[in-house]
Amino acid sequence: MKNLMDRVLGAIFLLVSLPLLVVCAYLVKRESPGPTLFTQQRIGKLGKPFTIYKFRTMRPAAENGDAEAEGWHQQQEARITDLGRFLRRTHLDELPQLINVVLGEMSLVGPRPEMEVFIKACEHKIPF
């Protein structure tokens, strides 16, 4: 029942937010080159991997190897676009995850799916 409710509500929220999604997608595309959506592998229920969708909030990584010049966090922070900062602050960058909800890969309410590397790190520190 919860899965059906998640999918129905996700579809309704997706349709209602469609104009906002279109505006955000246009602004992301206009602000910097690269894809509009950021995709990342996450681990869902029962360890099943899936691709999560978000609006891209950072410029593509520089290819000249500036990672040694400054720390990783400062380098990542410098790549965030002005629009990306706003999208993150308002959580609008996560609206495309409604697609994952409609597909049944995520729930509207429940634990956040994490990247496999974080799950493996926690498994070693937190037994069971």
Secondary structure, 3 states (H helix, E strand, C coil): CHHHHHHHHHHHHHHHHHHHHHHHHHHHHHHCCCCCEEEEEEECHHHCEEEEEEECCECCCCCCCHHHCCCHHHHHHHHECHHHHHHHHHCHHHCCHHHHHHCCCCCCCCCCCECHHHHHHHHHHCCC
